[in-house]
Amino acid sequence: MGGGMEANKNKWIEDWGAARENLEHNFRWTRRNFALVGIFGIALPVLVYRGIVKEFLFYHNGVGIVFGGSC
């Protein structure tokens, strides 16, 4: 009753899906990968953290004066 409902597979999407499923087997560390991990995995989080701590200390050590609020 519901025959003939097969979906046409897109070759490029199937290839992309297979590549994603096997990524851990095909991954190789390169100079570019090390740089990306260093920038986005280490340097960026450290800089964001330091900025947050600096702003917190700025407003809570009496240096930054907030008008109209109690901080």
Phi and psi in radians as a Rosetta constraint file:
Dihedral C 1 N 2 CA 2 C 2 CIRCULARHARMONIC -1.912 0.35
Dihedral N 2 CA 2 C 2 N 3 CIRCULARHARMONIC 0.428 0.35
Dihedral C 2 N 3 CA 3 C 3 CIRCULARHARMONIC -1.230 0.35
Dihedral N 3 CA 3 C 3 N 4 CIRCULARHARMONIC 2.832 0.35
Dihedral C 3 N 4 CA 4 C 4 CIRCULARHARMONIC 1.361 0.35
Dihedral N 4 CA 4 C 4 N 5 CIRCULARHARMONIC 0.403 0.35
Dihedral C 4 N 5 CA 5 C 5 CIRCULARHARMONIC -1.850 0.35
Dihedral N 5 CA 5 C 5 N 6 CIRCULARHARMONIC 0.361 0.35
Dihedral C 5 N 6 CA 6 C 6 CIRCULARHARMONIC -1.154 0.35
Dihedral N 6 CA 6 C 6 N 7 CIRCULARHARMONIC 2.471 0.35
Dihedral C 6 N 7 CA 7 C 7 CIRCULARHARMONIC -1.552 0.35
Dihedral N 7 CA 7 C 7 N 8 CIRCULARHARMONIC 2.488 0.35
Dihedral C 7 N 8 CA 8 C 8 CIRCULARHARMONIC -1.398 0.35
Dihedral N 8 CA 8 C 8 N 9 CIRCULARHARMONIC 2.120 0.35
Dihedral C 8 N 9 CA 9 C 9 CIRCULARHARMONIC -1.434 0.35
Dihedral N 9 CA 9 C 9 N 10 CIRCULARHARMONIC 2.406 0.35
Dihedral C 9 N 10 CA 10 C 10 CIRCULARHARMONIC -1.527 0.35
Dihedral N 10 CA 10 C 10 N 11 CIRCULARHARMONIC 2.108 0.35
Dihedral C 10 N 11 CA 11 C 11 CIRCULARHARMONIC -1.029 0.35
Dihedral N 11 CA 11 C 11 N 12 CIRCULARHARMONIC -0.733 0.35
Dihedral C 11 N 12 CA 12 C 12 CIRCULARHARMONIC -1.222 0.35
Dihedral N 12 CA 12 C 12 N 13 CIRCULARHARMONIC -0.654 0.35
Dihedral C 12 N 13 CA 13 C 13 CIRCULARHARMONIC -1.207 0.35
Dihedral N 13 CA 13 C 13 N 14 CIRCULARHARMONIC -0.680 0.35
Dihedral C 13 N 14 CA 14 C 14 CIRCULARHARMONIC -1.136 0.35
Dihedral N 14 CA 14 C 14 N 15 CIRCULARHARMONIC -0.715 0.35
Dihedral C 14 N 15 CA 15 C 15 CIRCULARHARMONIC -1.113 0.35
Dihedral N 15 CA 15 C 15 N 16 CIRCULARHARMONIC -0.733 0.35
Dihedral C 15 N 16 CA 16 C 16 CIRCULARHARMONIC -1.125 0.35
Dihedral N 16 CA 16 C 16 N 17 CIRCULARHARMONIC -0.742 0.35
Dihedral C 16 N 17 CA 17 C 17 CIRCULARHARMONIC -1.101 0.35
Dihedral N 17 CA 17 C 17 N 18 CIRCULARHARMONIC -0.708 0.35
Dihedral C 17 N 18 CA 18 C 18 CIRCULARHARMONIC -1.158 0.35
Dihedral N 18 CA 18 C 18 N 19 CIRCULARHARMONIC -0.665 0.35
Dihedral C 18 N 19 CA 19 C 19 CIRCULARHARMONIC -1.147 0.35
Dihedral N 19 CA 19 C 19 N 20 CIRCULARHARMONIC -0.666 0.35
Dihedral C 19 N 20 CA 20 C 20 CIRCULARHARMONIC -1.173 0.35
Dihedral N 20 CA 20 C 20 N 21 CIRCULARHARMONIC -0.665 0.35
Dihedral C 20 N 21 CA 21 C 21 CIRCULARHARMONIC -1.180 0.35
Dihedral N 21 CA 21 C 21 N 22 CIRCULARHARMONIC -0.469 0.35
Dihedral C 21 N 22 CA 22 C 22 CIRCULARHARMONIC -1.898 0.35
Dihedral N 22 CA 22 C 22 N 23 CIRCULARHARMONIC 0.341 0.35
Dihedral C 22 N 23 CA 23 C 23 CIRCULARHARMONIC -1.054 0.35
Dihedral N 23 CA 23 C 23 N 24 CIRCULARHARMONIC -0.739 0.35
Dihedral C 23 N 24 CA 24 C 24 CIRCULARHARMONIC -1.176 0.35
Dihedral N 24 CA 24 C 24 N 25 CIRCULARHARMONIC -0.361 0.35
Dihedral C 24 N 25 CA 25 C 25 CIRCULARHARMONIC -1.505 0.35
Dihedral N 25 CA 25 C 25 N 26 CIRCULARHARMONIC -0.462 0.35
Dihedral C 25 N 26 CA 26 C 26 CIRCULARHARMONIC -1.803 0.35
Dihedral N 26 CA 26 C 26 N 27 CIRCULARHARMONIC -0.066 0.35
Dihedral C 26 N 27 CA 27 C 27 CIRCULARHARMONIC -1.265 0.35
Dihedral N 27 CA 27 C 27 N 28 CIRCULARHARMONIC 2.411 0.35
Dihedral C 27 N 28 CA 28 C 28 CIRCULARHARMONIC -2.287 0.35
Dihedral N 28 CA 28 C 28 N 29 CIRCULARHARMONIC 2.376 0.35
Dihedral C 28 N 29 CA 29 C 29 CIRCULARHARMONIC -1.324 0.35
Dihedral N 29 CA 29 C 29 N 30 CIRCULARHARMONIC 2.195 0.35
Dihedral C 29 N 30 CA 30 C 30 CIRCULARHARMONIC -2.167 0.35
Dihedral N 30 CA 30 C 30 N 31 CIRCULARHARMONIC 3.022 0.35
Dihedral C 30 N 31 CA 31 C 31 CIRCULARHARMONIC -1.062 0.35
Dihedral N 31 CA 31 C 31 N 32 CIRCULARHARMONIC -0.671 0.35
Dihedral C 31 N 32 CA 32 C 32 CIRCULARHARMONIC -1.151 0.35
Dihedral N 32 CA 32 C 32 N 33 CIRCULARHARMONIC -0.733 0.35
Dihedral C 32 N 33 CA 33 C 33 CIRCULARHARMONIC -1.113 0.35
Dihedral N 33 CA 33 C 33 N 34 CIRCULARHARMONIC -0.727 0.35
Dihedral C 33 N 34 CA 34 C 34 CIRCULARHARMONIC -1.057 0.35
Dihedral N 34 CA 34 C 34 N 35 CIRCULARHARMONIC -0.741 0.35
Dihedral C 34 N 35 CA 35 C 35 CIRCULARHARMONIC -1.119 0.35
Dihedral N 35 CA 35 C 35 N 36 CIRCULARHARMONIC -0.757 0.35
Dihedral C 35 N 36 CA 36 C 36 CIRCULARHARMONIC -1.127 0.35
Dihedral N 36 CA 36 C 36 N 37 CIRCULARHARMONIC -0.712 0.35
Dihedral C 36 N 37 CA 37 C 37 CIRCULARHARMONIC -1.146 0.35
Dihedral N 37 CA 37 C 37 N 38 CIRCULARHARMONIC -0.702 0.35
Dihedral C 37 N 38 CA 38 C 38 CIRCULARHARMONIC -1.120 0.35
Dihedral N 38 CA 38 C 38 N 39 CIRCULARHARMONIC -0.728 0.35
Dihedral C 38 N 39 CA 39 C 39 CIRCULARHARMONIC -1.301 0.35
Dihedral N 39 CA 39 C 39 N 40 CIRCULARHARMONIC -0.993 0.35
Dihedral C 39 N 40 CA 40 C 40 CIRCULARHARMONIC -1.531 0.35
Dihedral N 40 CA 40 C 40 N 41 CIRCULARHARMONIC -0.331 0.35
Dihedral C 40 N 41 CA 41 C 41 CIRCULARHARMONIC -1.724 0.35
Dihedral N 41 CA 41 C 41 N 42 CIRCULARHARMONIC -0.371 0.35
Dihedral C 41 N 42 CA 42 C 42 CIRCULARHARMONIC -2.173 0.35
Dihedral N 42 CA 42 C 42 N 43 CIRCULARHARMONIC -1.041 0.35
Dihedral C 42 N 43 CA 43 C 43 CIRCULARHARMONIC -1.129 0.35
Dihedral N 43 CA 43 C 43 N 44 CIRCULARHARMONIC -0.858 0.35
Dihedral C 43 N 44 CA 44 C 44 CIRCULARHARMONIC -1.078 0.35
Dihedral N 44 CA 44 C 44 N 45 CIRCULARHARMONIC -0.837 0.35
Dihedral C 44 N 45 CA 45 C 45 CIRCULARHARMONIC -1.074 0.35
Dihedral N 45 CA 45 C 45 N 46 CIRCULARHARMONIC -0.650 0.35
Dihedral C 45 N 46 CA 46 C 46 CIRCULARHARMONIC -1.136 0.35
Dihedral N 46 CA 46 C 46 N 47 CIRCULARHARMONIC -0.766 0.35
Dihedral C 46 N 47 CA 47 C 47 CIRCULARHARMONIC -1.134 0.35
Dihedral N 47 CA 47 C 47 N 48 CIRCULARHARMONIC -0.708 0.35
Dihedral C 47 N 48 CA 48 C 48 CIRCULARHARMONIC -1.117 0.35
Dihedral N 48 CA 48 C 48 N 49 CIRCULARHARMONIC -0.765 0.35
Dihedral C 48 N 49 CA 49 C 49 CIRCULARHARMONIC -1.083 0.35
Dihedral N 49 CA 49 C 49 N 50 CIRCULARHARMONIC -0.799 0.35
Dihedral C 49 N 50 CA 50 C 50 CIRCULARHARMONIC -1.102 0.35
Dihedral N 50 CA 50 C 50 N 51 CIRCULARHARMONIC -0.656 0.35
Dihedral C 50 N 51 CA 51 C 51 CIRCULARHARMONIC -1.139 0.35
Dihedral N 51 CA 51 C 51 N 52 CIRCULARHARMONIC -0.715 0.35
Dihedral C 51 N 52 CA 52 C 52 CIRCULARHARMONIC -1.133 0.35
Dihedral N 52 CA 52 C 52 N 53 CIRCULARHARMONIC -0.785 0.35
Dihedral C 52 N 53 CA 53 C 53 CIRCULARHARMONIC -1.129 0.35
Dihedral N 53 CA 53 C 53 N 54 CIRCULARHARMONIC -0.719 0.35
Dihedral C 53 N 54 CA 54 C 54 CIRCULARHARMONIC -1.072 0.35
Dihedral N 54 CA 54 C 54 N 55 CIRCULARHARMONIC -0.764 0.35
Dihedral C 54 N 55 CA 55 C 55 CIRCULARHARMONIC -1.156 0.35
Dihedral N 55 CA 55 C 55 N 56 CIRCULARHARMONIC -0.706 0.35
Dihedral C 55 N 56 CA 56 C 56 CIRCULARHARMONIC -1.060 0.35
Dihedral N 56 CA 56 C 56 N 57 CIRCULARHARMONIC -0.839 0.35
Dihedral C 56 N 57 CA 57 C 57 CIRCULARHARMONIC -1.159 0.35
Dihedral N 57 CA 57 C 57 N 58 CIRCULARHARMONIC -0.598 0.35
Dihedral C 57 N 58 CA 58 C 58 CIRCULARHARMONIC -1.059 0.35
Dihedral N 58 CA 58 C 58 N 59 CIRCULARHARMONIC -0.788 0.35
Dihedral C 58 N 59 CA 59 C 59 CIRCULARHARMONIC -1.465 0.35
Dihedral N 59 CA 59 C 59 N 60 CIRCULARHARMONIC -0.297 0.35
Dihedral C 59 N 60 CA 60 C 60 CIRCULARHARMONIC -1.899 0.35
Dihedral N 60 CA 60 C 60 N 61 CIRCULARHARMONIC 0.069 0.35
Dihedral C 60 N 61 CA 61 C 61 CIRCULARHARMONIC -1.881 0.35
Dihedral N 61 CA 61 C 61 N 62 CIRCULARHARMONIC 0.193 0.35
Dihedral C 61 N 62 CA 62 C 62 CIRCULARHARMONIC 1.486 0.35
Dihedral N 62 CA 62 C 62 N 63 CIRCULARHARMONIC -0.024 0.35
Dihedral C 62 N 63 CA 63 C 63 CIRCULARHARMONIC -1.333 0.35
Dihedral N 63 CA 63 C 63 N 64 CIRCULARHARMONIC -0.814 0.35
Dihedral C 63 N 64 CA 64 C 64 CIRCULARHARMONIC -1.574 0.35
Dihedral N 64 CA 64 C 64 N 65 CIRCULARHARMONIC 2.176 0.35
Dihedral C 64 N 65 CA 65 C 65 CIRCULARHARMONIC -1.826 0.35
Dihedral N 65 CA 65 C 65 N 66 CIRCULARHARMONIC 2.144 0.35
Dihedral C 65 N 66 CA 66 C 66 CIRCULARHARMONIC -1.748 0.35
Dihedral N 66 CA 66 C 66 N 67 CIRCULARHARMONIC 2.050 0.35
Dihedral C 66 N 67 CA 67 C 67 CIRCULARHARMONIC -1.544 0.35
Dihedral N 67 CA 67 C 67 N 68 CIRCULARHARMONIC 2.403 0.35
Dihedral C 67 N 68 CA 68 C 68 CIRCULARHARMONIC 1.432 0.35
Dihedral N 68 CA 68 C 68 N 69 CIRCULARHARMONIC 0.191 0.35
Dihedral C 68 N 69 CA 69 C 69 CIRCULARHARMONIC -2.528 0.35
Dihedral N 69 CA 69 C 69 N 70 CIRCULARHARMONIC 2.892 0.35
Dihedral C 69 N 70 CA 70 C 70 CIRCULARHARMONIC -1.969 0.35
Dihedral N 70 CA 70 C 70 N 71 CIRCULARHARMONIC 1.881 0.35
